[in-house]
Amino acid sequence: MLTNLLAESNGEALSVILIIAIVVVSILIGVATLVALALRIKIFFNYWITNRQKTEGGYNGYTAATEFLKDLGYGDVKVEMGGFFRALFFGNHYNPNKKTIYLRRSTYYGDHLTAIGLALQKVGLVIQDKRNGSVRSRWRLQKISVFGPIFFMPIVIVGIVCDFVMLCITGGAFTGIFTLIAVLLGFIYFIAGFVLSILVLKVEGRANRETLEIIKNYNFLTPDEQEKVARVFKTYQAAYICDFLINLLELIKLILKILLNIVAVSSKNNK
């Protein structure tokens, strides 16, 4: 009896510690989210500036990306305008499987600095694809991050319903096993999202640097235009870093919730 009481006491103390940790992490997530929002506003502001300035070279997104690829000797890569759903889910992106850069309509036809910068940045991803497999790994995980919630959310809901049914059948003996399984599946999804954020940070950062370097060498933009595009890239990179921190904190929070669930189930079984 004394052992059970001690175990129960330790379980309650551990639960309190885990709850406090979850609250602290939640506050950090809130702060990081506010910073991310500020960065998004800054990106929008930079976009507003560059959207109002046409390039002296007379390019649009399509012609700039196509000529860039041609000069680099990548004639096997196409540039196409993405359809509605592709643009909605993936935006401007490079598909390494189809060897195609897909641009939103506004980027494809846009003749302003934003469109040119975004189009050329995707060529930077093509350069990386030619060198290593990081772009392909990022593309596979990106599809999981986009469509993962569609598959995982029903599983979580089913887990909660199954636990509720078991609660009714057993007359109050709640195990939480189905919810725990659903949370573990969600944990796998968050792991994929966390790895994706690392890859995005690595791949996009390298693409930004290489794109700016090649823009200088090929004289696609004037020095003033290059500086403004670089400013947009840097803001994006800061946003990627912030997203990475949010994903890391979300992962820590999920681990704490799983531990709290395990402690709660263990405490009930010891009673």
C-alpha positions as CSV (number, residue, x, y, z in Angstrom):
1,M,0.0,0.0,0.0
2,L,2.9,2.4,0.9
3,T,4.5,1.6,-2.5
4,N,1.3,2.3,-4.4
5,L,0.8,5.6,-2.4
6,L,4.4,6.6,-3.2
7,A,4.0,5.7,-6.9
8,E,0.7,7.7,-7.0
9,S,2.4,10.7,-5.3
10,N,5.3,10.6,-7.8
11,G,2.8,10.3,-10.6
12,E,0.9,13.3,-9.5
13,A,4.1,15.3,-9.0
14,L,5.4,14.3,-12.5
15,S,2.0,15.3,-14.0
16,V,2.3,18.7,-12.4
17,I,5.8,19.2,-13.8
18,L,4.7,18.1,-17.2
19,I,1.7,20.4,-17.2
20,I,3.9,23.4,-16.2
21,A,6.4,22.4,-19.0
22,I,3.6,22.3,-21.5
23,V,2.3,25.7,-20.4
24,V,5.9,27.2,-20.7
25,V,6.4,25.7,-24.2
26,S,2.9,26.9,-25.2
27,I,3.9,30.5,-24.2
28,L,7.2,30.2,-26.2
29,I,5.2,28.9,-29.2
30,G,2.9,32.0,-28.9
31,V,5.9,34.4,-28.8
32,A,7.5,32.6,-31.8
33,T,4.2,32.8,-33.6
34,L,4.0,36.5,-33.1
35,V,7.5,36.9,-34.4
36,A,6.6,34.8,-37.4
37,L,3.6,37.0,-38.0
38,A,5.8,40.1,-37.9
39,L,8.2,38.6,-40.4
40,R,5.2,37.7,-42.7
41,I,4.1,41.3,-42.5
42,K,7.6,42.4,-43.4
43,I,7.7,40.0,-46.3
44,F,4.4,41.4,-47.5
45,F,5.8,45.0,-47.2
46,N,8.9,44.0,-49.2
47,Y,6.6,42.4,-51.8
48,W,4.6,45.5,-52.0
49,I,7.7,47.5,-52.8
50,T,9.2,45.1,-55.3
51,N,5.8,44.5,-56.9
52,R,5.7,48.1,-57.9
53,Q,9.1,48.0,-59.7
54,K,9.6,46.6,-63.1
55,T,13.0,45.3,-64.1
56,E,15.1,47.2,-66.6
57,G,15.8,44.0,-68.5
58,G,12.1,43.6,-69.5
59,Y,11.8,40.0,-68.2
60,N,8.8,38.3,-66.7
61,G,9.0,35.3,-64.4
62,Y,8.7,32.8,-67.3
63,T,11.3,34.4,-69.6
64,A,13.8,35.0,-66.7
65,A,13.6,31.4,-65.5
66,T,13.7,29.9,-69.0
67,E,16.8,32.0,-70.0
68,F,18.5,31.3,-66.7
69,L,18.1,27.6,-67.2
70,K,19.2,27.8,-70.8
71,D,22.4,29.7,-69.9
72,L,23.2,27.1,-67.2
73,G,22.8,24.3,-69.7
74,Y,19.6,22.8,-68.0
75,G,17.6,22.3,-71.2
76,D,15.8,19.3,-69.7
77,V,14.0,21.4,-67.1
78,K,10.7,23.0,-68.1
79,V,9.0,26.1,-66.7
80,E,5.2,25.9,-66.6
81,M,2.3,27.8,-65.0
82,G,0.8,25.8,-62.1
83,G,-2.9,24.9,-62.1
84,F,-5.2,26.1,-59.4
85,F,-4.8,23.2,-56.9
86,R,-1.0,23.0,-57.5
87,A,-0.6,26.7,-56.9
88,L,-2.9,26.5,-53.8
89,F,-1.1,23.6,-52.1
90,F,2.5,24.2,-53.2
91,G,2.7,27.8,-54.6
92,N,5.8,28.5,-56.7
93,H,7.8,25.3,-56.6
94,Y,10.2,23.0,-58.4
95,N,9.1,19.3,-58.9
96,P,12.3,17.2,-59.2
97,N,10.4,14.2,-60.3
98,K,8.9,16.0,-63.3
99,K,11.9,18.2,-63.8
100,T,9.6,21.2,-64.0
101,I,9.4,24.6,-62.3
102,Y,5.7,25.5,-61.6
103,L,5.0,29.2,-61.2
104,R,1.8,30.9,-60.0
105,R,0.1,33.0,-62.7
106,S,1.1,36.2,-61.1
107,T,4.7,35.0,-61.1
108,Y,4.7,33.4,-64.5
109,Y,3.5,36.6,-66.3
110,G,4.8,39.1,-63.7
111,D,7.4,41.6,-65.0
112,H,8.2,43.1,-61.6
113,L,11.1,42.3,-59.2
114,T,9.1,40.0,-57.0
115,A,8.2,37.7,-59.9
116,I,11.7,37.7,-61.3
117,G,13.3,37.0,-57.9
118,L,10.9,34.1,-57.1
119,A,11.3,32.6,-60.5
120,L,15.0,32.7,-60.4
121,Q,15.1,31.3,-56.9
122,K,13.4,28.2,-58.1
123,V,16.2,27.8,-60.6
124,G,18.5,27.8,-57.6
125,L,16.6,24.7,-56.4
126,V,17.2,23.1,-59.8
127,I,21.0,23.7,-59.4
128,Q,20.9,21.9,-56.0
129,D,18.9,19.0,-57.5
130,K,21.7,18.6,-60.1
131,R,24.2,18.4,-57.2
132,N,22.6,16.3,-54.5
133,G,19.4,14.7,-53.3
134,S,18.3,17.2,-50.6
135,V,15.7,18.8,-52.9
136,R,14.1,15.4,-53.6
137,S,14.0,14.6,-49.9
138,R,12.4,18.0,-49.2
139,W,9.8,17.4,-52.0
140,R,8.7,14.0,-50.6
141,L,8.3,15.4,-47.1
142,Q,6.5,18.5,-48.4
143,K,3.8,16.3,-49.8
144,I,3.4,14.6,-46.4
145,S,3.2,18.0,-44.7
146,V,0.5,19.2,-47.1
147,F,-1.7,16.0,-47.2
148,G,-0.7,14.5,-43.8
149,P,-3.4,16.2,-41.8
150,I,-6.1,14.9,-44.2
151,F,-5.2,11.4,-43.2
152,F,-4.1,11.9,-39.5
153,M,-7.0,14.0,-38.3
154,P,-9.7,11.3,-39.0
155,I,-7.4,8.8,-37.1
156,V,-7.3,11.1,-34.1
157,I,-11.1,11.5,-34.1
158,V,-11.6,7.8,-34.4
159,G,-9.2,7.2,-31.5
160,I,-11.2,9.6,-29.3
161,V,-14.5,8.0,-30.3
162,C,-13.2,4.5,-29.6
163,D,-12.0,5.6,-26.1
164,F,-15.4,7.1,-25.4
165,V,-17.2,3.9,-26.5
166,M,-14.8,1.8,-24.3
167,L,-15.6,4.2,-21.4
168,C,-19.3,3.5,-21.8
169,I,-18.9,-0.3,-22.2
170,T,-16.5,-0.7,-19.2
171,G,-18.6,1.6,-17.0
172,G,-15.9,4.2,-16.4
173,A,-12.7,2.4,-16.8
174,F,-10.9,4.8,-19.2
175,T,-7.7,3.5,-20.7
176,G,-7.0,6.1,-23.3
177,I,-5.1,3.5,-25.4
178,F,-6.8,4.5,-28.7
179,T,-6.2,8.2,-28.1
180,L,-2.5,7.4,-27.2
181,I,-2.1,5.5,-30.5
182,A,-3.6,8.4,-32.4
183,V,-1.3,10.9,-30.6
184,L,1.7,8.6,-31.5
185,L,0.7,8.7,-35.2
186,G,0.5,12.5,-34.9
187,F,3.9,12.4,-33.4
188,I,5.2,10.7,-36.5
189,Y,3.6,13.5,-38.6
190,F,5.2,16.1,-36.5
191,I,8.6,14.4,-36.8
192,A,8.1,14.6,-40.6
193,G,7.3,18.3,-40.3
194,F,10.3,18.9,-38.1
195,V,12.7,17.2,-40.6
196,L,11.0,19.1,-43.4
197,S,11.6,22.5,-41.6
198,I,15.3,21.6,-41.3
199,L,15.5,20.7,-45.0
200,V,13.6,23.9,-46.0
201,L,16.0,26.0,-43.9
202,K,19.0,24.3,-45.6
203,V,17.8,24.0,-49.2
204,E,16.1,27.4,-49.4
205,G,19.0,29.2,-47.8
206,R,21.5,27.7,-50.2
207,A,19.2,28.4,-53.2
208,N,18.9,32.0,-52.1
209,R,22.7,32.4,-51.9
210,E,23.4,30.7,-55.2
211,T,20.7,32.5,-57.0
212,L,22.0,35.9,-55.9
213,E,25.5,35.0,-56.9
214,I,24.5,33.8,-60.3
215,I,22.2,36.9,-60.8
216,K,25.3,39.0,-60.3
217,N,27.4,37.0,-62.8
218,Y,24.7,36.9,-65.5
219,N,23.6,40.6,-65.0
220,F,19.9,39.7,-64.9
221,L,19.3,42.6,-62.6
222,T,20.8,45.9,-61.8
223,P,22.7,46.3,-58.5
224,D,19.8,48.2,-57.0
225,E,17.4,45.5,-58.1
226,Q,19.7,42.8,-56.8
227,E,19.7,44.5,-53.4
228,K,15.9,44.6,-53.2
229,V,15.6,40.9,-54.2
230,A,18.3,40.0,-51.6
231,R,16.2,41.8,-49.0
232,V,13.2,39.7,-49.8
233,F,15.3,36.5,-49.7
234,K,16.7,37.4,-46.3
235,T,13.3,38.1,-44.8
236,Y,12.1,34.7,-46.1
237,Q,15.1,33.0,-44.5
238,A,14.3,34.6,-41.2
239,A,10.7,33.4,-41.5
240,Y,12.1,29.8,-42.3
241,I,14.2,30.0,-39.1
242,C,11.2,31.1,-37.1
243,D,9.0,28.3,-38.6
244,F,11.8,25.8,-37.7
245,L,11.7,27.0,-34.0
246,I,7.9,26.7,-33.9
247,N,8.1,23.2,-35.3
248,L,10.7,22.3,-32.7
249,L,8.6,23.7,-29.9
250,E,5.5,21.9,-31.2
251,L,7.4,18.7,-31.3
252,I,8.6,19.2,-27.6
253,K,5.0,20.0,-26.6
254,L,3.7,16.9,-28.3
255,I,6.3,14.7,-26.5
256,L,5.3,16.2,-23.2
257,K,1.7,15.5,-23.9
258,I,2.5,11.9,-24.7
259,L,4.4,11.6,-21.5
260,L,1.5,13.2,-19.6
261,N,-0.9,10.7,-21.2
262,I,1.3,7.8,-20.2
263,V,1.6,9.0,-16.6
264,A,-2.1,9.5,-16.3
265,V,-2.9,6.0,-17.6
266,S,-0.3,4.5,-15.4
267,S,-1.7,6.3,-12.3
268,K,-5.2,5.0,-13.0
269,N,-4.0,1.5,-13.5
270,N,-2.2,1.7,-10.1
271,K,-5.3,2.7,-8.2
